[in-house]
Amino acid sequence: EFVLHQNYPNPFNPTTAIRFDLPAVSRVTLKIYNVLGQEVKVIADDKVYEAGRYEEQFDASSLASGMYYYSFIAQNTDTEGTLYQSVKKMVLLR
């Protein structure tokens, strides 16, 4: 099944890992937003992943301390299959 895990470590400084699980070949969009809803980083933009568990590193060394959100959207590539969306919070402490 689709799963977006909580980033680790959280709070973090300056890097953290974002893990997710995919049940089938899927197109993935993973983006980071600040508390104002402004996009600050794109980790994956409609990128195709095979089924499995993945870990993407997020380096926030150029960002200010505070709360951020990561948005995950995944869709099976077979005939516009299952769509999964999730948003989680993370805290950057300097």
C-alpha positions as CSV (number, residue, x, y, z in Angstrom):
1,E,0.0,0.0,0.0
2,F,1.0,3.6,-0.3
3,V,2.6,5.0,2.8
4,L,4.3,8.3,3.6
5,H,6.4,8.0,6.8
6,Q,7.2,10.8,9.2
7,N,10.6,12.3,8.4
8,Y,13.6,11.3,10.6
9,P,15.0,12.9,12.5
10,N,12.4,15.5,13.4
11,P,13.2,18.1,14.5
12,F,16.3,18.2,12.2
13,N,19.3,20.3,11.4
14,P,20.1,20.6,8.5
15,T,19.2,17.3,6.8
16,T,16.4,14.8,7.2
17,A,15.2,11.6,5.5
18,I,11.7,11.3,4.0
19,R,10.6,7.7,3.4
20,F,7.7,6.4,1.4
21,D,6.4,3.0,0.2
22,L,4.8,2.3,-3.2
23,P,2.8,-0.9,-3.9
24,A,3.3,-0.6,-7.7
25,V,5.1,1.5,-10.4
26,S,4.0,5.0,-9.6
27,R,4.5,8.6,-10.6
28,V,5.6,10.6,-7.5
29,T,5.6,14.3,-6.7
30,L,7.3,15.3,-3.4
31,K,7.6,19.0,-2.5
32,I,8.5,21.0,0.5
33,Y,6.5,24.1,1.6
34,N,7.0,26.8,4.2
35,V,4.2,27.8,6.6
36,L,3.0,30.4,4.1
37,G,2.4,27.7,1.6
38,Q,5.3,28.8,-0.6
39,E,7.2,26.0,-2.4
40,V,10.8,25.9,-1.2
41,K,12.1,22.7,-2.7
42,V,11.1,20.0,-5.2
43,I,12.5,16.6,-4.4
44,A,10.5,14.7,-7.1
45,D,8.3,16.1,-9.8
46,D,6.2,13.4,-11.5
47,K,9.1,11.0,-11.2
48,V,8.5,7.3,-11.9
49,Y,9.5,4.9,-9.2
50,E,9.2,1.1,-9.2
51,A,7.3,-0.6,-6.4
52,G,9.2,-0.6,-3.1
53,R,10.5,1.5,-0.2
54,Y,12.3,4.7,-0.9
55,E,14.2,7.3,1.2
56,E,14.9,10.8,-0.1
57,Q,17.2,13.2,1.7
58,F,16.2,16.8,2.2
59,D,18.9,19.4,2.9
60,A,17.5,22.6,4.5
61,S,20.9,24.3,5.1
62,S,19.8,27.3,3.0
63,L,16.4,27.7,4.9
64,A,15.5,29.5,8.1
65,S,14.5,27.6,11.3
66,G,10.8,26.9,11.5
67,M,8.0,24.5,10.5
68,Y,7.8,23.1,7.0
69,Y,5.4,20.7,5.3
70,Y,6.1,18.0,2.8
71,S,3.5,17.1,0.3
72,F,3.5,13.6,-1.3
73,I,1.3,12.7,-4.3
74,A,1.6,9.2,-6.0
75,Q,-0.4,7.6,-8.7
76,N,-0.1,4.1,-10.2
77,T,1.1,4.3,-13.8
78,D,-1.2,1.5,-15.0
79,T,-4.3,3.2,-16.5
80,E,-4.3,6.2,-14.2
81,G,-4.8,3.9,-11.2
82,T,-5.0,4.7,-7.5
83,L,-4.1,8.2,-6.4
84,Y,-2.6,8.8,-2.9
85,Q,-2.0,12.2,-1.3
86,S,-0.5,13.0,2.1
87,V,1.0,16.0,3.9
88,K,3.2,15.9,7.0
89,K,4.9,18.5,9.2
90,M,8.6,18.8,10.0
91,V,10.6,21.2,12.1
92,L,14.0,22.7,11.2
93,L,15.9,23.8,14.4
94,R,19.1,25.7,14.2
